[in-house]
Amino acid sequence: SQKKRKESNKIIKKQITQGLKGFKKNSRVIIAYEPVWSIGTGIIPKKHELEKNIKFISSVISKSTKLKKIKILYGGSVNPKNIQSLNTINMLDGYLIGGASQNAKKLIDIVKKSYN
């Protein structure tokens, strides 16, 4: 996997620089960081890994674009069991809820736990 080969930063940088080409300075942009290996697995990155990757994403954005109004969301196995842990990461502006959003009870639990 790209994580084991330590290619994540290279891939993230390429995706951001290519994906944000052509946006005007005052554009509002939302980036969802969702590690491929985490999608649907129930496994999320460790807090220090996630913080490191979000900092890297922010630094790539500030170095490669003039965009100021960017929000960064985390997606990838967000669920009622891990939302409180994810909430301790101050650099995140929100979450991209995938499979858990298909179950009303799970989604409501995520929302409730996000504010407690």
C-alpha positions in Angstrom: 0.0 0.0 0.0 1.0 3.6 -0.4 1.1 4.0 3.4 3.7 1.2 3.7 5.7 2.6 0.8 5.6 6.0 2.5 4.2 7.6 -0.7 1.3 9.4 1.0 2.8 12.9 1.1 3.9 12.6 -2.5 0.4 11.6 -3.6 -1.4 14.1 -1.3 0.8 16.9 -2.7 0.1 15.9 -6.3 -3.7 15.7 -5.7 -3.9 19.1 -4.0 -1.7 21.0 -6.5 -3.6 19.5 -9.5 -7.0 19.7 -7.8 -6.7 23.4 -6.9 -5.4 24.7 -10.2 -7.5 27.5 -11.6 -9.3 28.4 -8.4 -9.6 32.1 -7.8 -8.0 33.6 -4.6 -11.4 34.2 -2.9 -12.8 30.8 -3.8 -14.3 28.7 -0.9 -12.9 25.2 -1.0 -13.5 22.2 1.1 -10.9 19.4 1.0 -11.8 16.0 2.4 -8.8 14.0 3.6 -9.7 10.3 3.4 -6.9 7.7 3.4 -7.7 5.0 0.9 -6.7 2.3 3.5 -9.3 3.7 6.0 -12.4 3.8 3.8 -14.9 1.2 5.1 -12.4 -0.6 7.3 -13.4 0.8 10.7 -9.7 1.8 11.1 -8.7 5.4 11.4 -5.2 6.9 11.5 -3.6 7.4 14.9 -4.1 10.9 16.2 -0.4 11.9 15.6 -0.6 10.5 12.1 -3.8 12.4 11.3 -2.4 15.7 12.8 0.8 15.3 10.8 -1.1 14.7 7.6 -3.5 17.6 8.1 -0.5 19.9 8.8 1.1 18.6 5.6 -2.1 19.3 3.6 -2.3 22.8 5.1 1.4 23.5 4.3 0.9 22.3 0.7 -2.1 24.5 0.3 -0.3 27.6 1.6 2.8 27.0 -0.5 1.1 26.1 -3.7 -2.0 28.3 -3.8 -3.2 31.8 -2.7 -6.4 30.3 -1.4 -7.4 31.5 2.1 -10.9 30.1 2.6 -10.2 26.4 2.7 -11.8 23.9 5.1 -10.3 20.5 5.8 -12.6 17.6 6.6 -11.7 14.1 7.6 -13.4 11.1 6.1 -12.7 7.4 6.3 -14.5 5.1 8.8 -16.0 8.0 10.8 -18.5 6.4 13.2 -20.1 6.9 16.6 -17.3 5.0 18.4 -14.4 7.2 17.1 -16.0 10.7 16.6 -15.1 11.9 20.1 -11.4 10.9 19.5 -11.5 12.7 16.1 -13.0 15.8 17.8 -9.8 16.2 19.8 -8.0 17.2 16.6 -8.4 20.9 16.4 -7.1 21.3 12.9 -10.2 19.6 11.4 -13.1 21.7 10.2 -15.6 18.8 10.0 -16.1 15.3 8.8 -17.1 13.5 5.6 -19.4 10.8 6.9 -19.7 7.8 4.5 -21.2 4.5 5.3 -22.4 5.6 8.8 -24.6 8.2 7.2 -26.8 5.4 5.7 -28.0 4.5 9.2 -30.1 7.3 10.8 -29.2 6.2 14.4 -25.5 6.1 13.7 -25.6 9.5 12.0 -27.6 11.0 14.9 -25.1 9.5 17.4 -22.2 11.0 15.4 -23.8 14.4 15.4 -24.7 14.3 19.1 -21.2 13.1 20.1 -19.6 15.8 17.9 -21.1 18.5 20.2 -20.6 16.8 23.6 
